[in-house]
Amino acid sequence: SFPPVRAYRGWDGLADGSRHADALQAMAIDLAMAGATAGADVVHSHPVRITGMASDPAFIAGMGFREPSYAGPTGIVGVLHQELRERGINSASLWAAVPSYVSGVPSPKAAHALVEKVGAMLSAPVPLAELDTASEAYIEQIDRLVSEDDDTVEYVRHLEELHDGDGEFDPLQGSPLDGERARELVAEVERFLRD
């Protein structure tokens, strides 16, 4: 697995979308894709929800995504999408929702979902056996961690109730556990997984 990329490393170089778009254009590609994770109110043992954004609205619809409800600035990804669009290169970005209570931890389950979706989008078979095994180990590890803290057990139960309801819950919109306690839970999980 790859270590997570932190925004503070080389921010100025990453923010130069034209330089990256020029390089991609020089390679004569016709589709650029990016994948990432986003902390959300999801449960680690449930299927990973993938959302997507693309320069071509028809491409979004064809992949089963809906138009994003967020209309503000999107940061580096939005800059790169715009630069590529200006050069006539289609682009797409995929986001895997990961549990906010372990969002700082690499998720092989999210990686599996992203790789599987890209394979489906490109009609290309992708070997997933290693990610299957790593995903199972990830779920077991997080299960053990969650079971050791009553507050986290309660939070995960709450999320399961939200997700097992009418199916309309959007995990990328807000959190039922906000503020200081949420930060404490995230810090505790990260400490556990580091040690």
Disulfide bonds with the S-S distance in Angstrom:
none
